[in-house]
């Protein structure tokens, strides 16, 4: 009986010693684990206090009587095309799109040409783009489905059935590493269906229904004070073409009370105008945060 009692006591002692040893090992392992090892790494997220890297633009929208569209020839003559890189220069021109590059000292010449043709600024829109991100400048809202005809990059005329949704000018800007105060800007027309859900997965599914008009896209490098002026190569009233939707309206925007045509040799005072208008876009880079 005494031998049995000794065996039991000895066994309990072994168990107690083993348990204590395991506890000591567990504590030692836990001490090696740091909070950073079990907390989310936070990769891809901005650190608290780190400033946002942004590229700022101001877009000025102008309208002018369609009958005075020849005044844009003076604008195109003033601006440069060499800094521009087109996705396809032939397709860009076939879509009746025109664009020119200018700098701040050329602004007055452009403004004077537009004013001489009866043009007016109808709206100014500010765009603040995160570095490497894109934003859309809405050009037209499509309430119903329709087919838009455009020139593709292979030179053929194609039709894209889109709508309802928004036709926009998508702009993406990204700072150029190693070049202070310079960014790369990509611009192209895009159709986006309406976003009907705030849930990211459903919103992404809606975004998959977008249609990019890459044949009318272009890119360039810009610094603060640089601008691009986008307008039609010639007037097109056809609202079933990409150029027609971007650059023409059957009447001046409601924000304009009245267009006044400058007096000519036959008139002594400006004449009111209520007919079709041409819309143009001046995109100005105003700031690049470093």
Secondary structure, DSSP 4 states (H G I P E B T S, - for coil): -HHHHHHHHHHHHHHHHHHHHHHHHHHHHHHH--HHHHS---TTSPPTTPPP-EEEEEEEEEEEEGGGGGGHHHHHHHSB-TT-EES-HHHHHHTTEEEEEEEGGGHHHHHHHHHHTT-EEEEEEEEEEETT-EEEEEEEEE-S-EEEEEE-TTS-EEEEEE-SEEEEEEEEEEEPTT-TT-EEEEEEEEEE------SHHHHHHHHTT-EEEEEEEEEEEE-TTEEEEEEESS----TTBHHHHHHEESS--TT-S-EEEPP-TT-SS-EEE-S-EEEEEEEEEEEE--
